[in-house]
Amino acid sequence: MNMPAGKFKAQCLKLMDDVQKFHQEIIVTKHGKPVARLVPIQAGQKKVAFGFLRGLMTVHGDLMAPTGEPWNVDA
């Protein structure tokens, strides 16, 4: 549902209750352009750091192979 910022401001607390109760998002607009989104939070939903970048990168070649660069570990 799209809603002008002025209307959102006037009804903010009720709208937050409605978003939680009905699980529908509200997109707040200014001059007809979207500027913010109010979405329900799922109870018990945790963000897990492990694996959140999965599928965003690719590996080319052997990561463990020597690079050919000299390396002095005692320095």
Secondary structure, DSSP 8 states (H G I E B T S, - for coil): -EEEHHHHHHHHHHHHHHHHHH---EEEEETTEEEEEE----TT-----TTTTTTS----S-TTS--S----TT-
